[in-house]
């Protein structure tokens, strides 16, 4: 892993539960953000390819929302602890560890990428 990512990875690994609790219901009070994600989902569906990556997924709450909006969503995050939390919180969805600049996805395989 690139050395410049060690510090952010360790920082996120150390605050998983706090971060997850802070953002779990945040969209309920942010209609603009919620609607932007809904619009994103609508645009993705329009491509005919409903597969999307939630890059920097953290605890997986937006990945779950994308799934609930009818997309084939999966989450990727730099932090193994965030990925573990997301897997526990959303066991029906797929999550993996990855860096934004080296996604384990082939070109053209996605209808969209969310990096919120």
C-alpha distances in whole Angstrom, upper triangle without the diagonal:
4,6,9,7,8,11,12,10,12,15,15,15,18,20,20,24,25,23,24,28,28,27,29,32,31,32,35,36,35,37,35,32,33,35,32,30,33,34,31,31,35,33,31,34,36,33,34,31,30,26,24,21,20,17,16,18,18,21,22,26,25,24,27,29,28,29,33,33,33,30,28,25,22,19,15,13,10,12,13,16,17,16,19,21,21,22,25,26,26,27,28,25,22,19,15,11,10,9,12,11,10,13,14,18,20,22,25,24,24,27,25,22,22,20,22
4,6,6,7,10,11,11,13,15,16,16,19,21,21,25,26,24,25,29,28,27,29,33,31,32,36,36,34,36,35,31,33,35,32,30,34,34,31,32,35,33,31,34,36,34,35,32,31,28,25,22,21,17,16,19,19,23,24,27,26,25,29,31,29,31,34,34,35,31,30,26,23,21,17,15,11,13,15,18,18,19,21,23,23,25,27,28,29,29,31,27,24,21,18,14,12,9,12,11,11,14,16,19,21,23,26,25,25,28,26,22,22,20,22
4,5,5,8,10,10,12,14,15,16,18,20,21,25,25,23,25,29,28,28,30,33,32,33,36,37,35,37,36,32,34,36,34,32,36,36,33,34,37,36,34,37,39,37,38,35,34,31,28,24,23,20,18,21,20,23,25,28,28,27,31,32,32,33,36,37,37,34,32,29,26,23,19,16,13,14,16,18,19,20,22,24,25,26,28,29,30,31,33,30,27,23,20,16,14,12,14,14,15,17,20,23,25,26,29,29,29,31,28,25,25,22,23
4,6,7,8,9,11,12,14,15,17,19,20,24,24,22,24,27,26,25,28,31,29,30,34,34,32,34,33,29,32,34,31,30,33,34,30,32,35,34,32,36,37,35,37,34,33,30,27,23,22,18,16,19,19,22,24,26,26,26,29,30,30,32,35,35,36,33,31,28,25,22,18,15,12,14,16,18,18,20,22,23,24,26,28,29,29,31,32,29,26,23,20,16,14,12,13,13,14,17,20,22,25,26,28,28,27,30,27,23,23,19,21
4,6,6,6,9,10,11,12,14,16,17,20,21,19,21,24,23,22,25,28,26,28,31,31,30,32,31,27,29,31,29,27,31,31,28,29,33,32,30,33,35,33,35,31,30,27,24,20,19,15,13,16,15,18,20,23,23,23,26,27,27,28,31,32,33,30,28,25,22,18,15,12,8,10,13,15,15,16,18,20,20,22,24,25,26,27,29,25,23,19,16,13,11,9,11,11,13,15,17,20,23,24,27,26,25,27,24,21,20,17,18
4,6,5,6,9,10,10,12,15,16,19,20,18,21,24,23,23,25,28,27,29,32,33,31,34,33,29,31,34,31,29,33,34,31,32,36,35,33,36,38,36,37,34,33,29,26,23,21,18,15,18,16,19,21,24,24,24,27,29,29,30,33,34,35,32,30,27,23,20,17,13,9,10,12,13,14,16,18,19,20,22,24,25,26,27,29,26,24,20,17,14,13,11,14,15,15,17,19,23,26,27,30,29,28,30,27,24,23,20,21
4,5,5,6,9,10,11,13,15,18,18,16,19,22,21,21,24,27,26,28,31,31,30,32,31,28,30,33,30,29,33,34,31,32,36,35,33,36,38,37,39,35,34,31,27,24,21,18,15,18,16,19,21,23,24,24,27,29,29,31,33,34,35,32,31,28,25,21,18,14,11,11,13,14,15,17,19,19,21,23,24,25,26,28,30,27,25,21,19,16,15,14,15,17,18,20,22,25,28,29,31,31,29,31,28,25,23,20,20
4,5,5,6,8,10,11,12,16,16,14,16,19,18,18,21,24,22,24,27,27,26,29,28,24,26,29,26,25,29,30,27,28,32,31,30,33,35,34,35,32,30,27,24,20,18,15,12,14,12,15,18,20,20,21,24,25,25,27,29,30,32,29,28,24,21,18,15,11,8,8,12,12,12,14,17,17,18,20,22,22,23,25,27,24,22,19,17,14,13,12,13,15,16,18,20,23,26,27,29,28,26,28,25,21,19,16,16
4,5,5,6,9,10,11,15,15,13,15,19,18,18,20,23,23,24,27,28,27,30,29,25,27,29,27,25,29,30,27,28,32,31,29,32,35,33,34,31,29,26,23,19,17,14,11,13,11,14,16,19,19,20,22,24,24,26,28,29,30,28,26,23,20,16,13,9,6,5,8,9,9,11,13,14,15,17,19,20,21,23,25,22,20,16,14,11,11,10,12,15,15,16,18,21,24,26,28,27,25,27,24,21,19,16,17
4,5,5,6,9,10,14,14,13,16,18,18,19,21,24,24,26,29,29,28,31,31,27,29,32,30,28,32,33,30,31,35,35,33,35,38,37,38,34,32,29,26,23,20,18,14,16,13,15,18,21,22,22,24,26,27,28,30,32,33,31,29,26,22,19,16,12,10,7,9,9,11,13,14,15,17,19,20,21,23,24,26,24,22,18,17,14,14,14,16,18,19,20,21,25,28,30,32,30,29,31,28,24,23,20,20
4,5,5,7,9,12,12,11,14,16,16,16,19,22,21,23,26,26,26,29,28,25,27,30,28,26,30,31,29,30,34,34,32,35,37,36,38,34,32,30,26,23,20,17,14,15,12,14,17,19,20,21,24,25,26,28,29,31,32,30,29,26,23,19,17,13,11,9,11,10,11,14,15,15,17,19,20,20,22,24,27,24,23,19,18,15,16,15,17,19,20,21,23,26,29,31,32,31,29,31,28,24,22,19,18
4,5,5,6,10,10,8,11,13,13,14,16,19,18,20,23,24,23,26,26,22,24,27,25,23,27,28,26,27,31,30,29,32,34,33,34,31,29,26,23,19,17,14,11,12,8,10,14,16,17,18,20,21,22,24,26,27,29,27,26,22,19,15,14,10,9,6,9,8,7,11,12,12,13,16,17,17,19,21,23,21,19,16,15,13,14,14,15,18,19,19,21,23,27,28,30,28,26,28,25,21,19,16,16
4,6,6,9,11,10,11,14,15,16,17,20,20,23,25,26,26,29,29,25,26,29,28,26,29,31,28,29,32,33,31,33,36,35,36,32,30,27,24,21,18,16,13,13,10,11,14,17,19,19,20,23,24,25,27,28,30,28,26,23,20,16,14,11,9,6,7,5,6,10,10,10,12,14,15,16,18,19,22,20,19,15,14,12,14,15,17,20,20,20,21,24,27,29,31,29,28,29,27,23,21,19,18
4,6,8,9,10,12,14,14,16,17,21,21,23,26,26,26,29,30,26,27,31,29,28,31,33,31,31,35,35,33,36,39,38,39,36,33,30,27,24,21,19,16,16,12,13,17,18,21,21,23,25,26,27,29,31,32,30,29,26,23,19,18,14,13,10,11,8,9,13,13,12,15,17,17,17,20,22,25,23,22,19,18,16,18,18,20,23,23,23,25,28,31,33,34,33,31,32,30,26,24,21,20
4,6,5,6,8,10,11,12,14,17,17,20,22,22,23,26,26,23,24,28,27,25,28,30,28,29,33,33,32,34,37,36,37,34,32,29,26,23,20,18,15,14,11,11,15,16,18,19,20,22,24,25,26,28,30,29,28,24,22,18,17,14,14,10,12,9,9,13,13,11,13,16,16,16,19,21,24,22,21,18,18,17,18,19,20,23,24,24,25,28,31,33,34,32,30,31,28,25,22,20,18
4,6,5,6,9,10,11,12,15,16,18,20,21,22,25,25,22,22,26,25,23,26,28,26,26,30,31,29,31,34,34,35,31,29,26,23,20,17,16,13,12,8,7,11,13,15,16,17,19,21,22,23,25,27,25,25,21,19,15,15,12,12,9,10,7,6,10,9,7,10,13,12,12,15,17,20,18,18,15,15,15,17,18,19,22,23,22,23,25,29,31,32,30,28,29,26,23,20,18,17
4,5,5,6,9,10,10,14,15,18,19,20,21,24,25,22,22,26,26,24,26,29,27,27,31,32,31,32,35,35,36,33,30,28,25,22,19,19,16,14,11,9,12,13,16,17,17,19,22,22,23,25,27,26,26,22,20,17,18,15,16,13,13,9,9,12,11,8,11,13,12,11,15,17,20,19,19,17,18,18,20,21,22,26,26,25,26,28,32,34,34,32,30,31,28,25,22,21,19
4,5,5,6,9,10,13,13,17,18,18,19,23,24,21,21,25,25,23,26,29,27,28,31,32,31,33,36,36,37,34,31,29,26,24,20,20,16,15,12,10,14,14,17,18,19,20,23,24,24,26,29,28,28,24,22,19,19,17,17,14,16,12,11,15,14,11,13,17,15,14,17,20,23,22,22,20,20,20,22,22,23,26,27,26,28,30,34,35,36,34,31,32,29,26,22,20,18
4,5,5,6,8,11,11,14,16,17,17,20,21,18,19,22,22,20,23,25,24,24,28,29,28,30,33,33,34,31,28,26,23,20,17,16,13,12,8,8,11,11,13,15,16,17,19,21,22,23,26,25,25,21,19,16,16,14,15,12,14,11,9,13,13,11,12,15,15,13,16,19,21,20,20,17,18,17,19,19,20,23,24,23,25,27,30,32,32,30,28,28,25,22,19,17,14
4,5,5,6,9,10,13,15,16,16,19,20,17,17,21,21,19,21,24,23,23,26,27,26,28,31,31,32,29,26,24,21,19,16,16,13,11,8,6,9,8,11,13,13,15,17,18,19,21,23,22,22,19,17,15,15,14,15,13,14,11,9,11,12,8,9,13,12,10,12,16,18,17,17,15,17,17,19,20,20,24,25,23,25,26,30,31,31,29,26,27,24,21,18,17,15
4,6,5,8,9,13,13,14,16,19,21,18,18,22,22,20,22,25,25,24,28,29,28,30,33,34,34,32,29,27,24,22,19,19,17,14,11,9,12,11,14,16,15,16,19,20,20,22,25,24,25,22,20,18,19,17,19,17,17,14,12,15,15,11,12,15,14,12,15,18,20,19,21,19,21,21,23,24,24,28,28,27,28,30,33,34,34,32,29,30,27,24,21,20,17
4,6,8,7,11,12,12,13,17,18,16,16,20,20,19,21,24,23,24,27,28,28,30,32,33,34,32,29,27,24,22,19,19,16,14,12,10,13,11,13,16,16,16,19,21,21,22,25,25,26,22,21,19,19,18,19,17,19,16,14,17,17,14,14,18,17,14,17,20,22,21,22,20,22,22,23,23,23,27,28,27,29,30,33,34,34,32,29,29,26,23,20,18,15
4,6,5,8,10,11,11,14,15,13,13,16,17,15,18,20,19,20,23,24,24,26,28,29,30,28,25,24,21,19,15,16,13,11,10,9,10,8,10,13,13,13,16,17,17,19,22,21,22,19,18,16,17,16,18,16,18,16,13,15,16,13,13,16,16,13,15,18,20,18,20,18,20,20,21,21,21,25,26,24,26,27,30,31,31,29,26,26,22,20,16,15,12
4,6,8,9,11,12,15,16,14,13,17,17,15,17,20,20,19,23,24,24,25,28,29,30,27,24,23,20,19,15,17,15,12,10,8,9,6,9,12,11,11,14,16,15,17,20,20,21,18,17,15,17,16,19,17,18,16,13,15,16,12,11,14,14,10,12,16,17,16,18,17,19,20,22,23,23,26,27,25,26,27,30,31,31,29,26,25,23,21,17,17,14
4,6,6,8,9,12,14,12,11,15,16,14,16,19,19,19,22,24,24,25,28,29,30,28,25,24,22,21,17,19,18,15,14,12,12,8,10,13,12,11,15,16,15,16,20,20,22,19,19,18,20,20,22,21,22,20,17,18,19,16,15,18,17,13,15,18,19,19,21,20,23,24,25,26,25,29,30,28,29,29,32,33,32,30,27,26,24,22,18,18,15
4,5,6,7,10,11,9,9,13,14,13,15,18,18,18,21,23,23,24,27,28,30,28,25,24,21,20,17,18,16,14,13,13,13,10,10,14,14,12,15,17,16,17,21,21,22,20,20,18,20,19,22,21,23,21,17,19,21,17,16,20,19,16,17,21,22,20,22,21,23,24,25,25,24,27,29,27,29,29,32,32,32,30,27,26,23,21,17,16,13
4,5,5,7,9,7,6,9,11,10,11,14,15,15,18,20,20,21,24,25,26,25,22,22,19,19,16,18,17,14,15,14,13,9,9,13,12,10,13,15,14,14,18,18,20,18,19,18,20,20,23,22,24,22,19,20,22,19,17,20,20,17,17,21,21,20,21,21,23,24,25,25,23,27,28,26,28,28,31,31,29,28,24,23,20,19,15,15,12
4,6,7,10,9,8,11,13,13,13,16,17,17,19,22,22,23,26,27,28,27,24,25,22,22,19,21,20,18,18,16,15,12,12,15,14,12,15,17,15,15,19,20,22,20,21,21,23,23,26,25,27,25,21,23,24,21,19,22,22,18,18,22,22,21,24,23,26,27,28,29,27,31,32,30,31,31,34,34,33,31,27,26,23,22,19,19,16
4,6,9,9,9,12,14,14,15,17,19,19,21,23,24,25,27,29,31,30,27,27,24,24,21,22,21,19,19,18,18,14,14,18,17,15,18,20,18,18,22,23,25,23,24,23,25,24,27,26,28,26,23,25,26,23,21,25,24,21,21,25,26,24,26,26,28,29,30,30,28,31,33,31,33,33,36,35,34,33,29,28,25,24,20,20,16
4,6,6,6,9,10,11,12,14,16,17,19,20,21,23,25,27,28,27,25,25,22,22,19,20,19,18,18,18,17,14,13,17,17,14,16,19,18,17,21,21,24,21,23,21,23,23,25,25,28,26,23,24,26,23,21,25,25,22,22,26,26,24,26,25,27,28,28,28,26,29,31,29,31,31,33,33,32,31,27,25,22,21,17,17,13
4,6,5,6,8,10,10,12,14,15,16,18,20,21,22,25,26,26,23,24,22,22,19,21,21,19,20,20,19,15,14,17,17,14,15,18,17,15,19,20,23,21,23,22,24,25,28,28,30,29,25,26,28,25,23,26,27,23,23,26,26,24,26,26,28,29,29,29,27,30,32,30,32,31,33,32,31,30,26,24,21,21,17,18,15
4,5,5,6,9,10,10,12,14,15,16,18,20,21,23,25,25,22,23,21,21,18,20,20,19,20,21,19,16,14,18,18,15,16,19,18,16,20,20,23,21,23,22,24,24,27,27,30,29,25,26,29,26,24,27,28,25,24,28,27,25,27,26,28,29,28,28,25,28,30,28,30,29,31,30,29,28,25,22,20,19,16,16,13
4,5,5,6,9,10,11,12,14,15,17,19,20,22,24,23,20,21,18,18,15,16,16,15,16,17,16,13,11,14,15,12,13,16,16,14,18,18,20,18,19,18,20,20,23,24,26,25,21,23,25,23,20,24,25,22,21,25,24,22,23,22,24,25,25,24,22,25,27,25,27,26,28,28,26,26,22,20,17,16,12,13,9
4,5,5,6,9,10,11,13,14,15,17,19,21,22,21,18,19,17,17,15,17,17,15,17,17,15,12,10,13,13,9,11,14,13,11,15,15,18,16,18,18,20,21,24,24,26,25,22,22,25,22,19,22,23,20,19,23,22,20,22,21,24,25,25,25,23,26,28,25,27,26,28,28,26,25,21,19,17,16,13,14,11
4,5,5,6,8,10,10,12,14,15,16,19,21,20,18,19,17,18,16,19,19,18,20,20,18,15,12,15,15,11,12,15,14,11,15,15,19,17,20,20,22,23,26,27,29,29,25,25,28,25,23,25,26,23,22,25,24,22,24,24,26,27,27,27,24,27,29,26,28,27,29,28,26,25,21,19,16,16,14,15,13
4,5,5,6,9,10,10,12,14,15,17,19,19,17,18,15,16,14,16,17,16,18,19,17,15,12,14,15,12,11,15,15,12,15,15,18,16,18,18,20,21,24,25,27,27,24,24,27,25,22,25,26,23,22,25,24,22,23,22,24,25,25,24,21,24,26,23,26,24,26,25,23,23,19,16,14,13,11,12,10
4,5,5,6,9,10,10,12,14,16,17,16,14,15,12,13,11,14,15,13,16,17,14,12,8,10,12,8,8,11,11,9,12,12,14,13,15,15,17,18,22,23,25,25,21,21,24,22,19,21,23,20,19,22,20,18,19,19,21,22,22,22,19,22,24,21,23,21,23,23,21,20,16,14,12,11,9,11,9
4,5,5,6,9,10,11,13,15,16,16,13,15,13,15,14,17,18,16,19,19,16,14,11,12,12,9,8,11,10,7,10,11,14,13,16,17,20,21,25,26,28,27,24,23,26,24,21,23,24,21,20,22,21,19,20,21,23,25,25,25,23,25,26,24,25,23,25,24,22,21,17,14,13,13,12,14,13
4,5,5,6,9,10,11,13,15,15,13,15,14,16,15,17,19,18,21,22,19,17,13,15,16,12,11,14,14,10,12,12,16,15,18,19,21,23,26,28,29,30,26,26,28,27,23,26,28,25,23,25,24,21,22,23,25,27,26,26,23,25,26,24,25,23,24,23,21,20,17,14,12,13,12,14,14
4,5,5,6,9,10,11,13,13,11,12,10,12,12,14,16,16,19,20,17,16,12,13,14,11,9,12,13,10,12,10,13,12,15,16,18,20,23,25,26,27,23,23,26,25,21,23,26,23,21,24,22,19,20,20,22,23,22,22,19,21,23,20,22,19,21,20,17,17,13,10,8,9,8,11,11
4,5,5,6,9,10,11,11,8,10,9,12,12,15,17,16,19,19,16,15,11,11,12,10,7,9,10,7,8,7,10,10,13,15,18,20,23,25,26,27,23,22,25,24,20,22,24,22,19,21,19,17,18,19,21,23,22,23,20,23,23,20,21,19,20,20,17,16,12,10,9,10,10,13,13
4,5,5,6,9,11,11,10,12,12,15,15,18,21,19,23,23,20,18,15,15,16,13,10,12,12,9,9,9,13,13,17,19,21,24,27,29,30,31,27,26,29,28,24,25,28,25,22,25,22,20,21,22,25,27,26,26,23,26,26,23,24,22,22,21,18,18,14,11,11,13,13,16,16
4,5,5,7,9,10,10,12,11,14,15,17,20,20,23,24,21,20,16,16,17,15,12,14,15,12,12,11,14,14,17,19,21,23,26,28,30,31,27,26,29,29,25,26,29,27,24,26,24,21,22,23,24,26,25,25,22,24,24,22,23,20,20,19,16,16,12,9,9,11,12,15,16
4,5,5,7,7,6,8,8,11,13,15,18,18,21,22,19,18,15,14,16,14,10,12,14,11,10,8,10,11,14,16,18,21,24,26,27,29,25,24,27,26,23,24,27,25,22,23,21,18,19,20,21,23,22,22,20,21,22,19,20,17,17,16,13,12,9,5,6,9,10,14,15
4,5,6,6,5,9,10,14,15,18,21,20,24,24,20,20,17,15,16,14,11,12,13,10,8,7,10,12,15,18,20,23,27,29,30,31,27,26,28,28,24,25,27,25,22,24,21,19,19,21,23,25,25,25,23,25,25,21,22,19,19,18,15,14,11,8,9,12,14,17,18
4,5,8,8,12,13,16,18,20,24,23,26,27,24,23,20,19,20,18,14,16,17,13,12,11,14,15,19,21,23,26,29,31,33,34,30,29,32,31,27,28,31,29,26,27,25,22,23,24,26,28,27,27,25,26,26,23,24,20,20,18,15,15,12,9,11,14,15,19,20
4,5,7,10,11,15,17,19,23,22,26,27,24,23,20,19,20,19,15,16,18,15,13,12,13,15,17,20,22,25,28,30,31,33,30,28,31,31,27,28,31,29,26,27,24,22,22,23,24,26,25,25,22,23,23,21,21,17,17,15,11,12,9,6,9,12,15,18,20
4,6,9,12,15,18,20,24,23,27,27,24,24,21,19,20,19,15,16,17,15,12,11,12,14,17,20,22,26,29,31,32,33,30,28,31,31,27,27,30,29,25,26,23,21,21,23,24,27,25,26,24,25,25,21,21,18,17,16,12,12,10,7,11,14,17,20,22
4,6,8,12,15,17,21,20,24,24,21,21,18,16,18,17,13,14,16,14,11,9,9,11,14,17,19,22,25,27,28,30,27,24,27,27,24,24,27,26,22,23,20,18,17,19,21,23,22,23,21,22,21,18,18,14,14,13,10,8,7,5,8,12,14,18,20
4,6,10,13,15,19,17,21,21,18,18,15,13,14,14,10,10,12,10,8,5,6,8,11,14,17,20,23,25,26,27,24,22,24,24,21,21,24,22,19,20,17,15,15,17,19,21,21,22,20,22,21,18,17,14,15,15,12,10,7,6,8,11,12,16,18
4,7,10,13,16,15,19,19,16,17,14,11,13,14,10,10,13,12,10,6,4,6,8,11,13,17,20,22,22,24,21,19,22,22,18,18,21,21,17,18,15,12,12,13,15,18,17,19,17,19,18,14,14,11,12,13,10,8,5,5,7,9,11,14,17
4,7,9,13,12,15,17,13,14,11,9,12,12,8,9,13,12,11,7,6,5,7,9,11,14,17,19,20,22,19,17,20,20,16,17,20,19,16,17,15,12,11,12,13,16,15,16,14,16,16,12,13,10,12,13,11,9,5,6,5,5,7,11,13
4,6,9,9,12,14,11,13,10,8,11,12,9,11,14,14,13,10,9,6,5,6,7,10,13,16,17,18,15,14,17,17,14,15,18,17,15,16,15,12,10,9,10,12,11,12,11,13,13,9,10,9,12,13,12,10,7,9,7,5,6,8,11
4,6,5,9,11,8,10,7,6,10,10,9,10,13,13,14,11,11,7,6,5,6,8,12,14,15,16,13,12,15,15,12,14,17,15,14,16,15,11,10,9,10,12,11,12,10,14,14,11,13,12,15,16,16,14,11,12,9,6,5,6,8
4,5,9,11,10,12,10,9,13,14,12,14,17,17,18,15,14,10,9,6,5,6,9,11,13,15,12,11,15,15,13,15,18,17,16,18,18,14,12,10,10,10,8,8,7,10,11,9,11,11,15,15,16,15,12,14,10,7,6,5,8
4,6,9,9,11,10,10,13,14,14,16,18,19,20,17,17,13,11,7,6,4,7,9,11,12,9,10,13,13,11,14,17,16,16,18,19,15,14,11,10,9,9,8,8,11,12,11,13,15,18,19,20,18,16,17,14,10,8,6,7
4,6,5,8,7,7,10,11,11,13,15,16,17,15,14,11,9,5,6,6,9,10,11,12,8,8,11,11,8,11,14,12,12,14,15,12,11,8,9,10,10,11,11,15,15,13,15,15,19,20,20,18,16,17,14,11,9,8,8
4,5,8,9,9,11,13,14,15,17,19,20,18,18,14,12,8,8,6,9,8,10,9,5,7,10,8,7,11,12,11,12,15,16,13,13,10,11,10,12,13,13,17,17,15,17,18,22,23,24,22,20,21,18,15,12,11,10
4,6,8,9,10,12,14,14,16,18,19,18,17,14,12,9,10,9,12,10,11,9,5,7,8,6,4,8,9,8,9,12,14,12,12,10,12,12,14,16,16,20,20,18,19,21,24,26,26,24,21,22,20,17,14,13,12
4,6,5,6,9,10,11,12,14,16,14,14,10,9,7,9,9,13,12,12,12,8,8,10,8,5,8,10,8,7,10,11,9,10,8,11,12,14,16,16,20,20,17,18,18,22,23,23,21,18,19,17,14,12,12,11
4,5,5,6,9,10,11,12,15,14,14,11,11,10,12,13,16,15,16,15,11,12,13,10,8,11,12,9,8,12,13,11,12,12,14,16,17,19,18,22,22,20,21,21,24,25,25,23,20,20,17,15,12,13,11
4,5,5,6,8,10,10,13,11,12,9,10,9,11,12,16,16,17,17,13,13,15,13,10,13,15,12,11,14,14,11,13,12,15,16,17,18,17,20,21,18,19,19,22,23,22,20,17,16,14,12,9,10,9
4,5,5,6,9,10,11,9,9,6,6,6,9,11,15,15,16,16,13,12,14,13,9,11,13,11,9,12,11,8,9,9,12,14,15,17,16,19,19,16,17,16,19,20,20,17,14,14,12,11,9,11,11
4,5,5,6,9,10,9,10,8,8,9,13,14,18,18,18,18,14,13,15,13,9,11,12,9,7,10,9,7,10,11,14,17,18,20,19,23,23,20,20,19,22,24,23,20,17,17,15,14,12,14,13
4,5,5,6,9,9,11,9,11,11,15,16,20,20,21,20,17,16,18,16,13,14,16,13,11,14,13,11,13,14,17,19,20,22,21,24,24,21,22,21,24,24,23,20,17,16,14,14,12,14,12
4,5,5,7,6,8,6,9,10,14,16,20,20,21,21,18,17,19,18,14,15,17,15,12,15,13,11,12,13,16,19,19,20,19,22,22,19,19,18,20,21,19,17,14,12,11,11,9,12,12
4,5,5,5,6,5,8,11,14,17,21,21,21,21,18,17,18,17,13,14,16,14,10,12,10,8,11,13,16,19,20,22,21,24,23,20,20,18,21,22,20,17,14,13,13,13,12,15,15
4,5,7,9,9,12,14,18,20,24,24,24,24,20,19,20,19,15,16,17,14,12,14,12,11,14,16,19,22,23,25,24,27,27,23,23,22,24,25,23,20,17,16,16,16,15,18,17
4,6,9,10,13,15,18,21,25,25,26,26,22,21,23,21,18,19,20,18,15,17,15,13,16,18,21,23,24,25,24,27,27,23,24,22,24,24,21,19,16,14,14,15,14,17,16
4,7,9,12,15,19,22,25,26,26,27,23,22,23,22,19,19,21,19,15,17,14,13,15,17,20,23,24,25,24,27,26,23,22,20,22,22,20,17,14,13,13,15,15,18,18
4,5,9,12,15,19,22,24,24,25,21,19,22,21,17,18,20,18,15,16,13,11,13,15,17,20,20,22,20,23,22,19,19,17,18,18,16,14,11,9,10,11,12,15,16
4,7,10,14,17,21,22,22,23,20,18,20,20,16,16,18,17,14,14,11,9,10,12,15,18,18,20,19,22,21,17,16,14,16,17,15,12,10,9,10,12,13,16,17
4,7,10,14,17,18,19,20,17,14,17,17,13,13,16,15,12,13,11,8,8,9,12,15,15,17,16,19,18,14,14,13,15,17,15,12,10,10,10,9,10,13,14
4,7,10,14,15,15,16,14,11,14,14,10,11,14,13,11,11,10,6,5,6,8,11,12,14,14,17,16,12,12,11,14,16,16,13,11,12,11,10,10,12,14
4,7,10,12,12,13,10,8,11,12,8,9,13,12,10,12,12,8,6,5,6,9,9,12,11,15,14,11,11,12,15,17,17,15,13,14,12,10,9,10,12
4,7,9,10,12,9,7,11,12,10,11,14,14,13,14,15,11,9,6,5,5,6,8,8,12,11,8,9,11,14,16,17,15,14,16,13,11,10,10,12
4,5,7,9,7,6,10,11,10,12,15,15,15,16,17,14,12,8,7,5,6,7,8,11,11,10,12,14,17,19,20,18,17,19,16,13,12,10,12
4,6,9,8,8,11,13,12,14,17,17,18,19,20,17,15,11,9,5,5,5,8,11,11,11,12,15,19,20,22,21,19,22,19,16,15,12,14
4,5,5,6,9,10,11,12,14,15,16,18,20,17,15,11,9,7,8,9,12,14,14,14,15,18,22,24,25,23,22,24,22,18,17,15,16
4,5,5,6,9,10,10,12,14,15,16,18,16,13,10,8,6,9,11,14,17,16,15,15,18,22,24,26,24,23,25,23,20,19,17,18
4,5,5,6,9,10,11,12,14,15,18,16,15,11,11,9,12,14,17,20,19,18,19,21,25,27,29,26,25,27,25,22,20,18,19
4,5,5,6,9,10,10,12,13,16,14,13,9,10,9,11,13,15,18,18,17,18,20,24,26,27,24,23,24,22,19,17,15,15
4,5,5,6,9,10,10,11,13,11,9,6,6,6,10,12,14,17,17,15,15,17,21,23,24,22,20,22,20,17,16,15,16
4,5,5,6,9,10,10,13,12,11,8,9,9,13,16,18,21,20,18,18,20,24,26,27,25,23,25,24,21,20,19,19
4,5,5,6,8,10,13,12,12,10,11,12,15,17,19,22,22,20,20,22,26,28,29,26,24,26,24,21,19,18,18
4,5,5,6,8,10,9,9,7,9,11,14,16,17,21,20,18,18,19,23,25,26,23,21,22,20,18,16,16,16
4,6,5,5,8,7,7,6,9,11,15,18,19,22,21,19,18,19,23,25,26,22,21,23,21,19,18,18,19
4,6,6,9,10,11,10,12,14,18,21,22,26,25,22,22,23,27,29,29,26,25,26,25,23,21,21,21
4,6,9,9,11,11,14,16,19,21,22,26,25,23,23,24,27,29,29,26,24,25,23,21,19,20,19
4,6,6,8,9,13,15,18,21,21,25,24,21,21,21,25,27,26,23,21,22,21,19,18,19,18
4,5,8,9,12,16,19,22,23,26,25,22,20,21,24,27,27,23,22,23,22,21,20,21,21
4,7,10,13,17,19,23,23,26,25,21,20,20,23,25,25,21,20,20,20,20,19,21,21
4,7,10,14,16,19,19,22,21,18,17,17,20,22,21,18,16,17,17,16,16,17,18
4,7,11,13,16,17,20,18,14,13,14,17,19,19,16,15,17,16,15,15,16,18
4,7,10,13,14,17,15,12,12,13,17,19,20,17,15,17,16,14,14,14,16
4,6,10,12,14,13,10,9,12,15,18,19,16,16,18,17,15,15,15,17
4,7,10,12,11,9,9,12,16,18,20,18,18,20,18,16,16,14,17
4,7,9,7,6,7,10,14,16,18,16,16,19,17,14,14,13,16
4,5,5,6,9,11,14,16,18,17,17,19,17,14,14,12,15
4,6,6,9,11,14,14,16,16,15,17,14,11,11,9,12
4,6,10,11,13,13,16,16,16,18,16,13,14,12,15
4,6,9,11,12,15,14,15,18,16,13,15,14,17
4,5,8,10,12,11,11,15,13,11,13,12,16
4,7,10,12,10,11,15,14,13,15,15,19
4,7,9,7,8,12,12,11,14,15,18
4,6,6,8,12,13,13,16,17,21
4,6,8,11,11,12,16,17,21
4,6,8,9,11,15,17,21
4,7,9,11,14,17,20
4,5,7,11,14,17
4,7,10,14,16
4,7,10,13
4,6,10
4,6
4
